[in-house]
Amino acid sequence: MTLQQRLGIWAATLAVVLAAAAFAWRSLPRDEVWLRLREPSLPLPDPNQVLLPGGPGDPILLLVVENAPPARPQAGLADACLVFAVPTEARITRFLAAFCRQAPPVVGPIRSVRRYMLELAQDLGAILVHAGFSAEAQTMIVNQRLPVINEFWTPAPFWRDPARPMPHNLYTSIDGLRTALRARPIETRRRSLPYRFAYEHLTVPHTAAPAVVASLDYGPLYAVRYRYDPAQRRYRREQDGRPHLDAAGMQVAPASILVLFIQWRDELVRGRPSSRINLVGHGRLVVLTEGRMAEGTWKRTVAGPLTLADASGRDIVLPPGPVWIELFPADRPFEVRAEAGS
């Protein structure tokens, strides 16, 4: 074999390796990608392990993060690998954020919990991290002895930022929460995610309808828009007409968005305003990923867990990357556009 032929084979091999690494770089920790560059014969890691919230052997921590304007920009939110966006009173959204291997040093502001947030945490077998509760959520936590880390009861892993006004200034860290768990372990039983990752046989094929811009109008100050960035293969999140940036200046940009259309309402519980989402039943699901969309359904029984399926009843399979699950009121405006616009 001539030197020219060897150089040609080497160049072709390098091109394949770099292409695979570029794909993995978008979703997997950098040490995994560099390992594959050094050892091209090694397969890409299983994304269902790399992107598992909490990490192998650790419980999932699901943190209640505030989204009122005084709480913005939030700390650590762009690093989350799974986020539920849920409406509370007056359709003010809050986030339930879970982190995978690379957790940020600060997350918050942390706020109070509602019943349906506890139900979503139960579905994952997660420990819910919060500060306070609605009356209904408090009863549920006490009566069912649910696994939570509540700042009212376990203050050590939390602190307040004096530069921000209360109550929008309570923060925590994943390391601090894990230290608290080592001191006082909480038993949990991990459940599977309502979706799985793969590199092929995806729920949204390349022949699906284009979905470059998606708008979810929760209401004033909380309207959301996702714009697909083909260079990064991410949906850049905006809210209230601005890029949704975290405290480090990073824009929230999930690889996939799952929109669950739910029934939401405000009500009084023990004379105090609260909100209710009925998670028992079924409803419409929209899956947005890779600049395209597909329809499906969500289902949940009284005992849970939440399950998701495509239009043919099959499991939801997503490309590796962060996932945002928007629980969106079915009576609010929702729009998907095939082309970018203003």
C-alpha positions, 0 to 999 in steps of 0.5 A, a space after each residue: 500500500 502506498 503512502 498516498 493510499 494510507 493517508 487517504 484511509 487515515 483521512 477517511 477514518 478521521 472524518 468518520 470519527 470527527 463526525 461521530 464526535 460532533 454528534 455526541 458533543 451536542 449531548 454528552 459530557 466532554 470527557 466522553 467525546 474526547 475518549 472516543 477521539 482517542 479510542 475511535 474503536 469504542 462505541 458511543 455511550 448509552 445515552 440512557 445512562 449518560 443522560 439519566 437524571 441523578 446519575 447511576 446509583 443516585 436518587 433523582 433530585 427534582 428542584 422547584 425553581 421559581 419563574 416570576 420576573 423578580 426570580 429571573 435570571 435563574 441560576 443553573 437552569 440551562 444545565 438541567 437535563 430534564 425540566 417540567 414547566 408547570 403553571 401555578 396560580 394565574 398561570 405563573 409558571 414554575 420549573 421542576 429541574 433535574 440534573 445529570 452528571 454535570 450539575 451547576 454549583 448553584 440552582 434557584 431561586 427555590 420556591 414552594 410546591 403544589 400537589 401535581 408537582 409531587 405527583 410528577 416527582 412520584 412518577 420518577 421516584 424522585 426526591 422533590 426539593 422545595 421551600 414551603 407548600 400549598 395546604 393540599 401539598 403539605 397534607 399530601 407530604 405528611 400523610 404519605 410521607 413523601 420523599 422531600 427536602 424542604 428548606 423549612 425542615 432541612 435548612 442546611 443545604 440552602 442559603 439566601 442571596 442578600 442582593 435579591 429581595 425575599 422570597 426570590 433569593 433562596 438557592 441551593 446546590 446539588 452537592 449540598 443536597 447530596 451532603 444532606 442526604 448522606 447525613 439523613 438518607 431518604 429512601 426512594 425507588 427510581 422509576 423509568 423516564 416517560 421517554 428514552 433516548 436513541 440514535 435511530 428509530 426516533 419518534 419524529 422522523 426526518 420526513 415529519 412536518 417542519 417545526 421551526 418555531 413553537 409558541 405557547 402563550 401561558 399569559 402575560 409575562 410567561 408566554 414562551 417561544 422556541 426557535 430551532 437552531 439547526 447549527 446546534 440542533 437545539 430549540 432556543 427558549 424565549 419567554 416574555 419576548 426575550 431569550 431565556 437566559 440563566 444567571 451565567 448568560 447561557 440560553 436555555 436550549 433543549 434538544 427536545 420539547 414535549 408539550 402535554 395539553 392539560 386541564 388547569 384551573 385556579 381555585 381556593 383551598 382552605 380559603 387560600 388561592 391555589 391551582 390544580 392540574 388534573 393529571 389523571 386521564 389522557 390528552 394530546 402530546 406534541 413532540 418537537 425535536 430536530 426542527 420537526 414535530 409529531 403528535 402523540 398522547 399522554 396518559 396517567 392513572 391515579 397511581 401513576 406513572 405518566 406515560 407517553 406514546 406516539 400516534 401509533 401507541 409506541 414509546 417516545 424515542 428522542 435524540 440524546 439531549 436535554 428535554 423540556 416538558 411543558 404542561 400547557 393549558 389546553 384552552 390557551 393559544 398554541 402555534 407551530 410554524 414551519 419557517 422562522 419569523 419575527 
